[in-house]
Amino acid sequence: MEEDRMSNITLKILDLTGDTVLADLDADAVRAEVTALDGERWVFVDGRMVQRDALANIDIAENATVLVTRQMVAGLV
């Protein structure tokens, strides 16, 4: 019998109103959430910046933390 694997990826989305934390996601759910966000974003997987477009090709660890924030220019959001 195959055991169900639970993912424990945490997605933190930072914006002007504060932050949203989604826990216990799998990699596909994280990719879908990030893709659905509007505007230019910076994406960090376990503290390492990755291109938003390349997220589909990155192996996200089962216990990773993914942080998404708007791009900042000269300290402005």
LINWOSUL-V407630 format. One record per residue. RES is the residue in three letters. SS is DSSP state (2 for helix, 1 for strand, 0 for the rest). NEAR is the number of other C-alpha atoms within 10 Angstrom. Layout:
BEGIN
RES_SS_NEAR, RES_SS_NEAR
END
This chain:
BEGIN
MET_0_3, GLU_0_4, GLU_0_5, ASP_0_6, ARG_0_8, MET_0_11, SER_0_15, ASN_0_16, ILE_1_21, THR_1_22, LEU_1_26, LYS_1_19, ILE_1_20, LEU_1_15, ASP_1_12, LEU_0_8, THR_0_6, GLY_1_7, ASP_1_12, THR_1_12, VAL_1_11, LEU_1_14, ALA_1_14, ASP_1_15, LEU_1_19, ASP_0_20, ALA_2_22, ASP_2_10, ALA_2_13, VAL_2_22, ARG_2_18, ALA_2_11, GLU_2_14, VAL_2_19, THR_2_14, ALA_2_9, LEU_0_12, ASP_0_8, GLY_0_7, GLU_0_11, ARG_1_18, TRP_1_14, VAL_1_23, PHE_1_19, VAL_1_19, ASP_0_14, GLY_0_11, ARG_1_9, MET_1_13, VAL_1_13, GLN_0_12, ARG_2_16, ASP_2_11, ALA_2_8, LEU_2_18, ALA_2_15, ASN_2_7, ILE_0_12, ASP_0_9, ILE_0_19, ALA_0_14, GLU_0_16, ASN_0_15, ALA_0_18, THR_1_17, VAL_1_22, LEU_1_20, VAL_1_21, THR_1_17, ARG_1_18, GLN_0_13, MET_0_11, VAL_1_7, ALA_0_5, GLY_0_6, LEU_1_7, VAL_0_10
END
